[in-house]
Amino acid sequence: MPLDFINIYNARNLKDFSLQAIPTFNIIHGTNGSGKTTILESIYFLLRSRIFRNNKYKSFINSDSNECTIFSKFNSSNISKPHNNSFTIGIKRTKDSLQPLIHLNQKKIFSLSQISNLVLLGLICPESFNLLDSGPSVRRKFLDWGVFHVEHEFIDSWNSYKKILDNRNKILKKLKNDNTGLDRLSVNKLYDLNCWKPQLILYNNKLTRYRKNQLQSIKNFFFNFLKVFSESLSNNISINFYQGWSNNLSYEEYIDNKLSYDLSVGYTRYGSHRADIIINYNNQPANDILSRGQKKIIIICLILSQFQFLKINHNSEGHSLLLLDDMDSELDDSNLNKLFMILKDINTQVFATTTNKRKYHFIEENAKLFHVKHN
């Protein structure tokens, strides 16, 4: 199911822009500042109701206008059911509105999940390459994006966990400020603290199970893709899930054994809120050993592996597209070629930006070129 066309009105420097896409590779080329990335941002905004370069939507709306509107049509790739699977999506946002106005098939909708369930969207952009260098929260966010599509209870479980954790931390902080250590903890205060314990353990264990299963599910795809780029790299990389506390303890045991420590610092030190993806090269942190180019390849393979897993197992509508921003500036010619070899096998619609269309000569038969000029 491809994105057939998209109309963009007043997004950055694109005041009135239309694009008729093809189901395979759509290569958008032009000079810097011409609006190539704005096209990708518009597709992202359409399907996620936010922008990926930053979330300052006011700067995304053209400076001469008060509102931005994007309209699209997705056509069916199923010949037997062309009308059942075709649909339109529109989104509008003004500079002073708190939320965008979203329409699916010309009917107003209030939940973005309706669109998320229809279209699987992937993104690889320059900001994506901070995945290894950034802190654990960025990698948790990456993993949770996959979990969100797989586990319908994830959002409720995560919100419940955060709320319970916040309440426990408020009590711990007050006890710390009162200089109340474990030896001075009264029965009533211990009760106040322990009343959150069962639910904290329940939701912590749910989140841990969701994330661990998700990482395990994408591992085979990850190593298969990595092998295309570098067999040597694939053979020496390990990828594992850190649950946020010692593997030697259940979370209930941790809560009991580390209570004195939590009282001393005034918050819950470990748990699902500290989970991470641990990537090693020859048993050493990959972030410390690998070159910038090797890190980019690993990050690309991580993103593609999660995208491929979701496309195969949790994309019942069959609508998927991948946005690639300026990949030829991030990869050499050989690795760019290997990336598109993988994308051909994944069989998804691709929108890619470049300043040099000649970099993509090897996919000319399966690609459509769009030249974007200033104004």
C-alpha positions as CSV (number, residue, x, y, z in Angstrom):
1,M,0.0,0.0,0.0
2,P,1.9,3.1,-1.2
3,L,1.5,6.8,-0.5
4,D,0.0,7.9,-3.8
5,F,0.2,11.7,-3.5
6,I,0.8,14.4,-0.9
7,N,-0.2,18.1,-1.0
8,I,1.8,20.4,1.3
9,Y,0.7,23.9,2.1
10,N,2.8,26.4,4.1
11,A,5.3,24.0,5.6
12,R,8.5,26.0,6.1
13,N,9.5,27.3,2.6
14,L,7.0,25.0,0.8
15,K,3.9,27.2,0.3
16,D,2.1,25.0,-2.2
17,F,3.8,21.7,-3.1
18,S,2.5,18.5,-4.6
19,L,4.2,15.1,-5.1
20,Q,2.9,12.1,-7.0
21,A,4.9,9.1,-5.6
22,I,5.6,5.6,-6.8
23,P,5.5,2.4,-4.6
24,T,9.2,1.9,-4.6
25,F,12.0,4.5,-4.4
26,N,11.2,8.2,-4.4
27,I,14.4,10.2,-4.6
28,I,14.1,13.9,-3.8
29,H,17.1,15.9,-4.9
30,G,18.0,19.6,-4.8
31,T,20.4,22.1,-3.3
32,N,20.7,22.7,0.5
33,G,17.8,24.7,1.8
34,S,15.5,24.0,-1.1
35,G,12.9,22.1,1.0
36,K,13.9,18.4,0.5
37,T,13.9,17.5,4.2
38,T,10.7,19.6,4.7
39,I,8.9,17.0,2.4
40,L,10.0,14.2,4.7
41,E,9.0,16.2,7.8
42,S,5.6,16.8,6.2
43,I,5.1,13.0,5.7
44,Y,6.3,12.5,9.3
45,F,4.0,15.2,10.6
46,L,1.1,13.7,8.7
47,L,1.5,10.3,10.3
48,R,2.9,11.2,13.7
49,S,1.5,14.8,14.2
50,R,5.0,16.0,15.1
51,I,8.2,16.9,13.3
52,F,11.5,15.1,13.7
53,R,14.2,17.9,13.4
54,N,12.7,19.6,16.5
55,N,9.2,19.7,17.9
56,K,8.8,23.5,17.5
57,Y,5.8,23.3,15.2
58,K,5.5,27.1,15.0
59,S,8.8,27.2,13.1
60,F,7.5,24.4,10.8
61,I,4.6,26.6,9.7
62,N,5.6,29.1,7.0
63,S,6.5,32.5,8.4
64,D,3.9,34.2,6.1
65,S,1.1,32.0,7.2
66,N,-0.8,31.1,10.4
67,E,-1.5,27.5,9.5
68,C,0.0,24.5,7.8
69,T,-2.1,21.9,6.0
70,I,-1.0,18.5,4.6
71,F,-3.3,16.2,2.6
72,S,-2.5,12.7,1.3
73,K,-4.0,9.7,-0.3
74,F,-2.8,6.1,0.1
75,N,-3.8,3.8,-2.7
76,S,-4.5,0.1,-2.4
77,S,-1.9,-2.4,-3.6
78,N,-4.5,-5.1,-3.4
79,I,-6.2,-5.3,-6.8
80,S,-9.1,-7.5,-5.5
81,K,-9.9,-4.8,-2.8
82,P,-8.9,-1.5,-4.2
83,H,-11.5,0.6,-2.5
84,N,-11.5,-1.1,0.9
85,N,-7.8,-0.4,1.4
86,S,-7.5,3.1,0.0
87,F,-7.8,6.0,2.3
88,T,-7.0,9.7,2.8
89,I,-5.3,11.5,5.7
90,G,-5.3,15.2,6.3
91,I,-3.7,17.3,9.1
92,K,-3.9,21.0,9.9
93,R,-2.2,23.0,12.6
94,T,-2.3,26.7,13.4
95,K,0.4,28.6,15.3
96,D,-1.8,29.2,18.2
97,S,-3.5,25.7,18.4
98,L,-2.7,23.3,21.2
99,Q,-3.4,20.2,19.0
100,P,-3.5,19.5,15.3
101,L,-6.8,18.8,13.5
102,I,-6.6,15.3,11.9
103,H,-9.0,13.7,9.4
104,L,-9.1,10.1,8.2
105,N,-11.2,9.7,5.2
106,Q,-12.6,13.2,5.7
107,K,-13.8,12.3,9.3
108,K,-12.2,14.0,12.3
109,I,-10.3,11.6,14.6
110,F,-9.0,12.1,18.1
111,S,-6.5,9.3,18.5
112,L,-3.3,9.1,16.5
113,S,-3.3,5.4,17.1
114,Q,-5.8,5.0,14.3
115,I,-3.2,6.2,11.9
116,S,-0.3,4.4,13.6
117,N,-2.3,1.2,13.1
118,L,-2.8,1.9,9.4
119,V,0.7,3.0,8.4
120,L,4.0,1.7,9.6
121,L,6.5,4.6,9.4
122,G,10.2,4.4,9.7
123,L,12.8,7.2,9.8
124,I,16.6,7.4,9.5
125,C,18.0,10.9,9.6
126,P,21.2,12.5,10.8
127,E,19.8,12.8,14.3
128,S,19.2,9.0,14.4
129,F,23.0,8.5,14.5
130,N,23.1,9.7,18.1
131,L,21.5,6.4,19.3
132,L,24.7,4.9,20.6
133,D,26.4,8.1,21.8
134,S,23.3,9.3,23.7
135,G,22.2,8.2,27.1
136,P,20.0,5.1,27.9
137,S,16.7,7.1,27.6
138,V,17.2,7.5,23.8
139,R,17.7,3.7,23.4
140,R,14.7,3.0,25.6
141,K,12.6,5.3,23.4
142,F,13.8,3.4,20.3
143,L,12.8,0.1,21.9
144,D,9.5,1.4,23.2
145,W,8.5,2.5,19.7
146,G,8.5,-1.1,18.7
147,V,6.8,-2.3,21.9
148,F,4.1,0.3,21.3
149,H,3.1,-1.4,18.0
150,V,3.2,-4.9,19.5
151,E,1.8,-4.7,23.1
152,H,-1.5,-2.9,23.3
153,E,-1.2,-2.5,27.1
154,F,2.2,-0.9,26.9
155,I,1.2,2.8,27.1
156,D,-1.1,2.1,30.1
157,S,1.5,0.0,31.8
158,W,4.2,2.7,31.2
159,N,2.0,5.5,32.4
160,S,1.0,3.5,35.5
161,Y,4.6,2.7,36.3
162,K,5.7,6.3,36.0
163,K,2.8,7.5,38.3
164,I,3.6,4.9,40.9
165,L,7.3,5.5,40.7
166,D,6.7,9.3,41.2
167,N,4.6,8.7,44.3
168,R,7.2,6.4,45.8
169,N,10.0,8.9,45.0
170,K,8.0,11.7,46.7
171,I,7.9,9.7,49.9
172,L,11.6,8.7,49.6
173,K,12.5,12.4,49.1
174,K,10.6,13.5,52.1
175,L,12.1,10.8,54.3
176,K,15.6,11.8,53.1
177,N,14.9,15.4,53.9
178,D,13.7,14.4,57.3
179,N,17.0,12.4,57.7
180,T,15.0,9.2,58.2
181,G,17.2,6.2,57.6
182,L,16.1,2.6,57.6
183,D,16.9,2.3,61.3
184,R,14.6,5.3,62.1
185,L,11.7,4.3,59.9
186,S,8.5,4.0,61.7
187,V,5.8,1.4,61.0
188,N,3.5,4.0,59.6
189,K,6.1,5.4,57.2
190,L,7.2,2.0,56.2
191,Y,3.5,1.2,55.4
192,D,3.2,4.4,53.3
193,L,6.3,3.3,51.3
194,N,5.2,-0.3,50.9
195,C,1.7,0.5,49.8
196,W,3.1,1.3,46.3
197,K,5.3,-1.8,46.2
198,P,3.0,-4.4,44.7
199,Q,1.9,-2.3,41.8
200,L,5.4,-1.0,41.2
201,I,6.7,-4.6,40.9
202,L,3.7,-5.5,38.7
203,Y,4.2,-2.8,36.1
204,N,8.0,-3.0,36.3
205,N,7.9,-6.7,35.4
206,K,5.4,-6.1,32.6
207,L,7.6,-3.4,31.0
208,T,10.7,-5.6,31.4
209,R,9.0,-8.5,29.7
210,Y,7.7,-6.3,26.8
211,R,11.1,-4.8,26.1
212,K,13.1,-8.0,26.5
213,N,10.8,-9.8,24.1
214,Q,11.0,-6.9,21.6
215,L,14.8,-6.9,21.5
216,Q,14.9,-10.7,21.1
217,S,12.4,-10.5,18.3
218,I,14.6,-8.1,16.2
219,K,18.0,-9.7,16.8
220,N,17.9,-12.1,13.8
221,F,17.0,-9.3,11.5
222,F,19.7,-7.1,13.0
223,F,22.5,-9.6,12.4
224,N,21.3,-10.5,8.9
225,F,21.3,-6.9,7.9
226,L,24.7,-6.3,9.6
227,K,26.2,-9.2,7.7
228,V,25.3,-7.5,4.4
229,F,27.4,-4.5,5.4
230,S,30.2,-6.3,7.2
231,E,30.5,-10.0,8.1
232,S,33.4,-9.2,10.4
233,L,31.4,-6.6,12.3
234,S,28.4,-9.0,12.5
235,N,30.6,-11.8,14.0
236,N,32.0,-9.6,16.7
237,I,29.0,-7.6,17.9
238,S,26.7,-8.6,20.8
239,I,23.5,-6.9,21.6
240,N,21.7,-7.5,25.0
241,F,19.0,-6.1,27.1
242,Y,19.8,-4.5,30.5
243,Q,16.6,-4.6,32.5
244,G,17.5,-1.6,34.8
245,W,18.8,-3.5,37.8
246,S,21.0,-6.6,38.6
247,N,20.0,-9.8,36.7
248,N,20.8,-11.7,39.9
249,L,17.8,-10.3,41.7
250,S,14.1,-10.2,41.1
251,Y,12.7,-6.7,41.2
252,E,10.9,-7.6,44.5
253,E,14.2,-8.7,46.0
254,Y,15.8,-5.5,44.8
255,I,13.1,-3.3,46.4
256,D,13.6,-5.0,49.7
257,N,17.4,-5.3,49.6
258,K,18.1,-1.7,48.4
259,L,15.5,0.1,50.5
260,S,18.3,1.6,52.7
261,Y,20.1,2.9,49.6
262,D,16.9,4.4,48.1
263,L,16.2,6.2,51.5
264,S,19.8,7.6,51.5
265,V,19.5,9.1,47.9
266,G,15.8,10.0,48.1
267,Y,14.5,8.2,45.0
268,T,14.2,4.7,43.4
269,R,17.6,4.2,41.9
270,Y,17.0,1.3,39.7
271,G,14.1,-0.3,37.7
272,S,12.5,-0.2,34.3
273,H,13.2,3.5,34.1
274,R,16.9,2.6,33.8
275,A,16.6,-0.1,31.2
276,D,19.1,0.0,28.2
277,I,20.3,-1.8,25.1
278,I,23.9,-2.9,25.7
279,I,25.9,-3.2,22.5
280,N,29.5,-4.6,22.7
281,Y,32.2,-5.3,20.2
282,N,34.5,-8.1,21.4
283,N,33.1,-7.8,24.9
284,Q,33.9,-4.1,25.1
285,P,31.4,-1.2,24.7
286,A,30.9,-0.6,21.0
287,N,30.6,3.1,21.6
288,D,34.2,3.2,22.8
289,I,35.7,1.0,20.2
290,L,34.0,1.5,16.9
291,S,34.5,4.2,14.3
292,R,31.8,6.7,13.6
293,G,31.1,4.9,10.3
294,Q,30.7,1.5,12.0
295,K,28.3,3.1,14.5
296,K,26.2,4.4,11.7
297,I,25.9,1.0,10.2
298,I,24.9,-0.6,13.5
299,I,22.2,2.1,14.1
300,I,20.9,1.7,10.5
301,C,20.6,-2.1,11.1
302,L,18.9,-1.6,14.4
303,I,16.3,0.7,12.9
304,L,15.7,-1.5,9.9
305,S,15.5,-4.7,12.0
306,Q,12.7,-3.2,14.1
307,F,11.0,-1.8,11.0
308,Q,11.2,-5.2,9.2
309,F,9.9,-7.1,12.3
310,L,6.9,-4.9,12.6
311,K,6.2,-4.9,8.9
312,I,6.1,-8.7,8.9
313,N,4.4,-9.4,12.2
314,H,2.3,-6.4,13.1
315,N,1.4,-4.5,10.0
316,S,-1.8,-6.2,9.0
317,E,-3.0,-3.4,6.7
318,G,0.3,-3.6,4.7
319,H,0.9,0.1,4.6
320,S,4.6,1.0,5.3
321,L,7.0,3.7,4.3
322,L,10.5,4.6,5.2
323,L,12.0,8.1,5.2
324,L,15.8,8.5,4.6
325,D,17.3,12.0,5.0
326,D,20.6,12.7,3.4
327,M,21.9,9.1,3.6
328,D,24.6,9.7,0.9
329,S,26.3,12.2,3.2
330,E,26.4,9.6,6.0
331,L,27.5,6.6,4.0
332,D,30.1,5.9,1.4
333,D,29.0,4.7,-2.0
334,S,29.6,1.0,-1.2
335,N,27.5,1.1,2.0
336,L,24.8,3.2,0.4
337,N,24.5,0.5,-2.3
338,K,24.3,-2.2,0.4
339,L,21.6,-0.2,2.2
340,F,19.4,-0.2,-0.9
341,M,20.0,-3.9,-1.5
342,I,18.4,-4.4,1.9
343,L,15.6,-2.0,1.2
344,K,14.7,-3.9,-2.0
345,D,14.3,-7.1,0.1
346,I,12.3,-5.3,2.7
347,N,9.9,-4.2,0.0
348,T,8.6,-0.9,1.4
349,Q,8.0,2.5,-0.1
350,V,11.0,4.8,0.4
351,F,11.4,8.6,0.3
352,A,15.1,9.6,0.3
353,T,16.7,13.1,0.0
354,T,20.0,14.0,-1.6
355,T,22.0,16.9,-3.1
356,N,23.5,14.5,-5.7
357,K,21.0,12.4,-7.6
358,R,23.9,10.6,-9.4
359,K,24.6,8.8,-6.0
360,Y,21.5,6.8,-6.7
361,H,22.1,5.7,-10.3
362,F,22.1,2.0,-9.3
363,I,18.3,2.1,-8.5
364,E,17.2,4.1,-11.5
365,E,14.9,1.4,-12.9
366,N,13.0,1.3,-9.6
367,A,13.1,5.0,-8.7
368,K,11.3,8.3,-9.5
369,L,13.3,11.5,-9.2
370,F,11.9,14.7,-7.8
371,H,13.9,18.0,-8.3
372,V,13.1,20.5,-5.6
373,K,14.1,24.1,-6.3
374,H,14.2,27.2,-4.1
375,N,10.8,28.9,-4.0
